[in-house]
Amino acid sequence: MTSHVEVTCQTCHRGVSRPMPLEQVIQETATSAGADSAVRAYRALRERYYGRASYDFGEPTLDAAAFRLARREITMRHLRSCDSTRSNSRIVEPRDVRATST
């Protein structure tokens, strides 16, 4: 899954094929292919672009990506648990209620 790319002052090309912030690249890779792939992508981008002002490889960028990924994971777990609770509450069908009331 590839998201749209919005070109702004922050994301101008600077020699990269897809003009997007590093944290977005990491997030999309982690979401679509997993954490190991995100780490490999980060290392490859750092090897190729470090020192060229193409990406911000500073600690705040990684912090932002990690925070957003963790928040997404927590939200997804919460939603799954809510869905599980809702589906468990749907197990009681009207015929079940009649069966227990007779």
JOVENTA-V352238 format. One record per residue. N is the residue number from 1. PHI is phi in degrees with one decimal (* if undefined). OMEGA is omega in whole degrees, -180 to 180 (NA if undefined). D_FIRST is the distance of its C-alpha to the first C-alpha in Angstrom with 2 decimals. Layout:
BEGIN
n=<N & N>
phi=<PHI & PHI>
omega=<OMEGA & OMEGA>
d_first=<D_FIRST & D_FIRST>
END
This chain:
BEGIN
n=<1 & 2 & 3 & 4 & 5 & 6 & 7 & 8 & 9 & 10 & 11 & 12 & 13 & 14 & 15 & 16 & 17 & 18 & 19 & 20 & 21 & 22 & 23 & 24 & 25 & 26 & 27 & 28 & 29 & 30 & 31 & 32 & 33 & 34 & 35 & 36 & 37 & 38 & 39 & 40 & 41 & 42 & 43 & 44 & 45 & 46 & 47 & 48 & 49 & 50 & 51 & 52 & 53 & 54 & 55 & 56 & 57 & 58 & 59 & 60 & 61 & 62 & 63 & 64 & 65 & 66 & 67 & 68 & 69 & 70 & 71 & 72 & 73 & 74 & 75 & 76 & 77 & 78 & 79 & 80 & 81 & 82 & 83 & 84 & 85 & 86 & 87 & 88 & 89 & 90 & 91 & 92 & 93 & 94 & 95 & 96 & 97 & 98 & 99 & 100 & 101 & 102>
phi=<* & -116.7 & -81.3 & -70.4 & -113.2 & -102.8 & -87.1 & -130.9 & -58.9 & -72.3 & -113.0 & -55.6 & -51.8 & 47.9 & 87.8 & -99.7 & -74.1 & -122.4 & -74.9 & -144.2 & -64.5 & -57.9 & -62.8 & -70.9 & -60.8 & -63.1 & -61.2 & -63.4 & -66.3 & -62.7 & -68.5 & -85.8 & -126.4 & 102.6 & -63.5 & -61.2 & -66.6 & -64.4 & -64.3 & -62.4 & -63.3 & -59.0 & -62.2 & -66.3 & -65.9 & -63.7 & -62.0 & -82.2 & -112.6 & -59.0 & 85.3 & -109.9 & 62.8 & -81.0 & -133.7 & -92.7 & -91.3 & -70.2 & -58.6 & -59.1 & -64.3 & -66.8 & -59.7 & -63.4 & -64.2 & -63.6 & -62.0 & -65.8 & -66.2 & -65.1 & -61.7 & -64.1 & -63.8 & -63.9 & -63.6 & -63.9 & -62.6 & -62.6 & -63.6 & -63.3 & -68.6 & -65.5 & -62.5 & -63.6 & -64.5 & -63.9 & -67.9 & -66.9 & -73.5 & -80.8 & -62.5 & -76.8 & -96.1 & -54.1 & -65.6 & -66.9 & -65.6 & -62.8 & -63.4 & -82.3 & -88.7 & -92.6>
omega=<-180 & 180 & 177 & -179 & 177 & -178 & 177 & 177 & -179 & -173 & -179 & -168 & -179 & 175 & 180 & -177 & 178 & -176 & 178 & -180 & -179 & -179 & 177 & 177 & -180 & -180 & -179 & 180 & 179 & -179 & -176 & -172 & 177 & -176 & -180 & 178 & 178 & 178 & 178 & 179 & 178 & -178 & 179 & 179 & 179 & 179 & -175 & -169 & -177 & 180 & -178 & 180 & 178 & 179 & 175 & -179 & -179 & -179 & 179 & 178 & 179 & 177 & -179 & 179 & -179 & 179 & -179 & 178 & 179 & 179 & 179 & -180 & 179 & 179 & -180 & 177 & 179 & -180 & 177 & 180 & 176 & 178 & 179 & 179 & 179 & -178 & 177 & 180 & 178 & -179 & -179 & 179 & 179 & 180 & 177 & 180 & 178 & -178 & -179 & -177 & -178 & NA>
d_first=<0.00 & 3.78 & 6.55 & 9.84 & 12.48 & 15.84 & 18.65 & 21.53 & 24.46 & 22.58 & 19.68 & 21.75 & 20.95 & 23.52 & 22.69 & 18.98 & 16.52 & 14.06 & 16.34 & 14.95 & 16.85 & 16.79 & 16.19 & 12.87 & 11.88 & 13.31 & 11.75 & 8.08 & 9.30 & 11.44 & 9.17 & 6.80 & 9.90 & 12.89 & 15.68 & 17.28 & 14.43 & 14.32 & 18.07 & 18.03 & 15.72 & 18.09 & 21.09 & 20.08 & 19.44 & 22.69 & 24.56 & 23.57 & 23.71 & 26.09 & 29.04 & 27.59 & 26.49 & 22.92 & 21.52 & 23.41 & 23.87 & 26.26 & 26.45 & 25.53 & 22.05 & 21.49 & 23.23 & 20.98 & 17.78 & 19.57 & 20.91 & 17.69 & 16.11 & 19.44 & 19.69 & 16.35 & 17.54 & 20.93 & 19.73 & 17.70 & 20.84 & 23.03 & 21.21 & 21.34 & 25.02 & 25.70 & 24.22 & 26.31 & 29.34 & 28.92 & 28.57 & 31.62 & 33.58 & 32.84 & 34.55 & 37.88 & 38.44 & 41.53 & 43.21 & 42.88 & 44.62 & 47.39 & 47.83 & 48.40 & 50.64 & 53.10>
END
